[in-house]
Amino acid sequence: MGKDFRFGLSMRFFKSRTALVDKVKRAEDLGYDILCVPDHLGAAAPSPTLTAVAMVTSRIKLSMYVLNAGFYKPALLSRDLQALDLLSDGRLEIGLGTGYVKEEFEAAEIPYPSAGARVDYLEHMTSYLKEHHPSTPILIAGNGDRVLTIAARHADIIGLTGARVRDVEDPLAERIGFVRNAAGDRFDALELNMVITAMPREGESAPDLRMTRQYAPDLSDEQLLSMPSVLSGSPREMADTLSALRDKYGLTCFTVQDNNLDTFAKVIAELS
């Protein structure tokens, strides 16, 4: 018997308090397990948004997918996270990443470190937060060797992208194998997560590939459709695909964008 599924909803924008409250209450009612807010300038601010969500929900977990570690000092971020965890009655999950958009660092008037320095800082931030929030689950998302090594050794949830970093037949299996080797005895306790980057609109069976293409502009439609982060077909067929991903790779946590709230809820219902 595989691990239970968990489903996250990622929300980048909202137009009003009423719209936010309506959406997150609906997500909770529809069976979503986690409400995630990304960390990008020009979009919703994670901490205040999740604080508002905490005050109008009772079950759904609150997370960031993912915080740009380079934007924060550990002690100051820890203070905000402690308050959010308290206000949500312990429903916080901490999502961390290195940050990768140079223009956002520049707009924030923060120096843009090298890739290696950003990974070093992610490790420093992770160590600090684990020490000060020992019972709060931490998700680390990434694809490179160093980030996945940090995740395997310190995180509770691994955010996998499924992107190709080596010329191998099955890039996702290769990355999970890498995590398994780096995690050692910790591996069986880890939760493996993947963001769904494309799925069909309501009433359709072919996915909208625009978001996926942003991350893989050189791939053909056929290649994009074969990616594990892309779902096609009816809700039943998509549910079967997720079950197959759990059986083959051990993936049990899937995050979708909030414009797919109602469509993906039908997939959740098929798996309940």
N, C-alpha and C positions, 0 to 999 in steps of 0.2 A: 504494500500500500504506500503510495507516494504522499508527500506532504500536502497539506491543504493549500488550496489556492488563496491568494490575496490579490485584490484589485485596487489600483490607485487611479485617481482622477487628477490630472494636472491642469491648473487654472492660471493662466498668465494675465488675464485682464478681467475687469468687471466695471460696469458703467455706473452703478449706484449701490448703496447699502442694501436696498431692497432686492436688487438683482443678485447680489452676492448671497444674501440669506436664503433666497428662494432656491438658488442652484445647489448650495451645500446641503440644505435640508433634503432636497430631492435626491442628491447623491447618497446621502445616508439611508434614506428610505429605500432606494433601489439596490442596496447591497454593496456599495463601494466600501472598501475597508480603510482607505487612506486618501486624504485630501492633500495634494502637493502644490506648492507654489515655487516656480523657478526663480532665479535670482539674476535679473537682467535690468539694466537701466532702461527706462521707458515703459516698463511693465509694472505690475503690482509689486509692492514691497512685501517681502515674505513675512516678517515678524508682525506688523500690525494687521495684515490680512488674516494670518492664522490666529491671532488673538481674537479678532472678531468672530472667526469661525468657531473658536473654542467656546464662545459665550452663547452660541445658538444651537450647538449640537451636543450629543452625549456619548456617542459610540465611536464615531469615525476617528481614526488616528490623524495626527497633524504632522506634515513633513515638508521638506524643501527638496526640490529635485532640480538642481542641488545648489546649496550656497556656494558662492565664489569665495573660497577661503582667503584669497588675497585681498578682499575688501575689508577684512575685519582684524582687530586685535583679539587674541583669545579670551582675555579676561572680560572685555566688554561684550563680546558675543555670548560668552557663558552667562553673563548677567541676564541678557535678554532671553536666552533659552530657559534659564531657571524660572523666570517669571511666566513664560509661556507654558512650561510643564506644569507649574502650579495652577494656573488658570484653567488648564484643560484637564485637571485631575489625573495627571500622569499619562496623557495620550500622545506625548511628543515622541517623534522619531527624527533624528538629526541627519540631514542629507548634506554631504560635502563633495566638492570637486575642486580642481585646481584653478578654474577660470581660464578662459581661452580667447575671449574677444578683446583684442588689443584696444579697439576704439572705446570700449567701455572703461577700461583702466584710464585712458587718456581723458575721457569726459569726467571721470571721478577725480582727476588730478592725482592719480596714484601711479607711481612708476610701474611699467610693464616688465616684470622680471623675465629671465630666460625660462624655457620650459623646465629645465632642471631645478632652477630656484623655486619655481611655482610648486613643483612636486615636493621639494624639501619643506616648504612652508605648509603644505597640506599635511605632511607627516607631523610637523610640530603642532599644528592645530588639532589634529586627531588625538595626539598624545595628551594634550592639555584637557580636551573635552572628555576623554575617557576617564581621566583622573577626577575631574570635577562633576561628571554626570555618569557614574559607573553603572547605573541601572537603566540608562536611556539607550535604546538601540541606535546604532550609527550605520548609515548607508554611505558607501563611497562608490561613485560612478566613474568609469573611465575605461580605457582600452589598452594603454601601453603597459609594458612590463613593470615599471616602477610603481605606477598607481595601483595596478592590480596586486602587486606584492604587498603594499601598505594595506589595501583592502582585505586581502586574504589573512593577514596577520592581526589586524586590529578591528575591522568592521564586523557588523552582524549581518548586513545585507550588502550584496555585491550588485551594483548596477552595470550590466553588460550591454554593449552597444551592438554587438554582432558585426562590427565593421571589420574589413580585411586589413590586417597588419602584416601578414606574411602570405606568401604564395602557397597556400595549403588548400586542400579540397574542401574542408569544412572549417572555416575560420572560427565559428562559434565553439565547436568542439575543442579546437586548439586552445582557445582562450580559457575555457572552463578547465581543461586539463592543466593549464598553467596555474590557475587559481588553486586547483586541487593539490598540486605539488607544493605551492607556496604555503598553503594553509595547514598541511599535515593533518594532525588529529582534529583540528578545528573544522575541517571541511564539512562533515556531516551535519553540523549545527548551523551552517550558513544558509541564508535564504538567497536564492539567485533571482534577480529582477531583470526585466527587459522592458524598455519603452516601445510601445506599438506606434510606429511612425506613419502607418497608412492602413486604412480599412474602408470598407464601402460606406457610402452615405445611406441614409434611410431608404429602404426599398430597392437598393441597387446591390449588385454582387461584385462589381469591379471596384477596387480601391482607388482613392484619390492619392496619387503618387507625388504631389507637389512637395510635401514636407520631406519625404524620403529623398527626393532628387536633390534637395539643398545640400544634403550630406554626402551624396554620391553622384555628382553631376555627370560623371563620365560613363556611368553604367546605362545599358539599354533598359527599356521597359521590362523585357523578359528577365533580365538579371535582377532588377529591382523587385519584381514580383516573386522571385525565388528567395528573397531575404527572409529570415525568420521573424523580423520585426514588421512584416507586411502580412495582413490578413485579407482573405478573399472569401467570397461565397455568402451563404445564408448564415444566420446566427448559429444554427446547428453545426454547419460546416466549420465556422470559425471556432466554436467550442471544441470540436474534434481536433482542430489544429493545435489549440492550446493544450489539450490533453496529450497529444503526441509530443509536443515540446517538453512537457513535464516528464513523460516516459523516457524520451531520448536523452535529454540534457539535464533534467532536474530543475528546470525553470518552473517556479510556482508563483511568482509575483509579477504582475503585468500592469503597466501604467499606460493610460490612454489620455488623449487631449480632451478638454471639456466640451469641444464642439461635437464629440461623439458620445456624450453623456447617455442619451436615450438609446441610441443604436447598440452601444456596447452593453447596456443593461440587459438587453435580450440575450446576449452571450452569457452574461453572469447567471441569468435565470436558467439557461440550459445546463449550467454546471452545478447548480445548487441541488 
